[in-house]
Amino acid sequence: MWLPILFLIIGLGLGLLTDIKIPDEYSNYLSIAVLAAFDTLFGGIRAYLEEKFDEKVFLSGFFFNVLLAAMLAFIGVQLGIDLYLAAVFAFGVRLFQNIAMIRRYLIDKKYFAKKLKKLKRN
């Protein structure tokens, strides 16, 4: 669990401490790269909660997702179509699915913890 949180803290720190301006022509690349990174981050958190987390899968997934998204955006620009929207849709759907699964896991865990305490009292 510490690796996704570490990367989140590093990313937020770098983002807040630097004054980097991104040109408008790269905004599509950056937006899907950030979306892919969030997808990987929440996927890692979900895998940790399900006790399936693997650092190699997390790191390779992060770089593969970001590169794939950037490649789709680049090919789309070369063809003159908004191909990056396919990556936005795919990563967006997975991001919301991961967040929903994390939420359900935390709710179920809290619910069963209350039930267990109640059973122990009786």
N, C-alpha and C positions, 0 to 999 in steps of 0.2 A: 504494500500500500504506500510505502514511502516514496517510491520512484515517481508515480504520477503527481503526487503532491509536490515533490522536489522540482519537477519540471514546470509545474504551474507557478510556483513561487519564483523560479528563475525567469520564466517568461514574463510574468507580471513586473518583476523588478527591472528587467531590461527594457520593457516597454515604457515604464514610468520614468526611468532615469535617463533615457536617451531622447534626443530631439531629432529623430530621423523623420524626414519627410518622404513619403512615397509618391512618386509621380502618378498622375491620373491613368496613364496607359497601363500601369501595373496593378491597378486596384482590383481587377477581376482575379488576377493571380493570387494576390494577398488574401482576398476574401475567401476563396475556396481553400487556400492553404490553412487559414485560421479555422475554418469549418472542419477540415479534415483533422486538424490537431485536436480540436474539441471532441470530435467523434472518437478519436483514439484515446484521449484522456478519460472520457466517461466509459468507454469500453473497458479500459483498464480497471477503473473503479468497480465496474460491474463484475468483471472477472475475479477481482479480489474478494468481493462480497460472496461470490459463488464458490470461493476457494479453488479457482482455476487459473489464477494469475501466473503468467510466465513472462519474465523480463525480456527474453529473446523475442517472443511473440509481440510484446508491447512495443519494443524499440523498432523491430522490423516493420510492424504494422504502421507505426507513426511515419517513418520515412517513406514507405511504399505508398501510403495514402496521400501524403503531401506531393510526392513526385507524380503519381497518377493524376491527381487533380490539376497540377500545374501543366502536365502534358495535354490533358483534355482542353484546358483553356488555350494553350499555345496552338494546338491543331485547329481549334475553333476560330481563333484569330486569323490563321493562315487561310482557312476556307471561307472566312467572312460570315460565319454563323455563330450564334451564342451557344456553343457546345459546352461551355463551362456550366450551363444551367443543369445539365445532366448530373454533374458532380455535386452541385448545390442540392439538387433533389435527393440524390442517393445518400449523401452524408447527412443531410437534414433529417431524413426519415430515420436513419440509424441513430442519430443523436437523440431524437425524441424517444425512440424505442429504448435506448440504454437508460435515459433519465427515468422513464416510466418503470423499468425493471428495478432500478436502484430504489425508487420511491416505494414500490411494492415490497421489496425485500425489507426495507427499513420499517415499514408499517407492520408487516407480518412479524418481524422480529420483536418489535415493541409489544404487539398484541399478545404473542405467545409468552413473552416475559411476564406480562401482567397475569396471564392465566396461570403460569407456573407459580408465581408468588401467591396467588389466591389458593392454589391447590396445596402449597406448603403450609399455609396458615391453618387449613382445615385438617 
